[in-house]
Amino acid sequence: MDTAKLTSKSQITIPREVREKLRLDRGDRIAFEPTADGRFIVAKDAPIRKSDGAARKRLSKTSPVKPMDMAAVISRTVQDDDLRIRQGK
C-alpha cells in the first residue's frame, strides 16, 4: 500500500505509482468518494463537459427529449465515464 504524508499546508504528494495508474498530470482534479466503512475511493475527476458532450451525442440520435429522459441519459453517461476512468481506458 502506498502512503503520503500531509504537510503543514494540508497538501500531499501522490506517490508516482499511484499517479501513473490514475494517469494524473499537473492540474488534473482528483475526486474523493467516501465509502460506508469510512474509507475513500480516489479517482481522476472527469470534466463535466466530456460527459455533457457524450450525452448530447446520445440525445441527438433520438426524437425530441423530455427533461426526465435527458436526466437519465446524462446519468448513464456519467456512470459510463466513471467506469471507463476507473478501468483506466
Protein Blocks (a to p, Z undefined) as FASTA:
>chain_A
ZZddddfkopacddfklmmmnopaehiacdddddfkopacddddddfklmmmmmmmmmmm
pccddfklmmmmmmmmmmmmmmmmmnoZZ
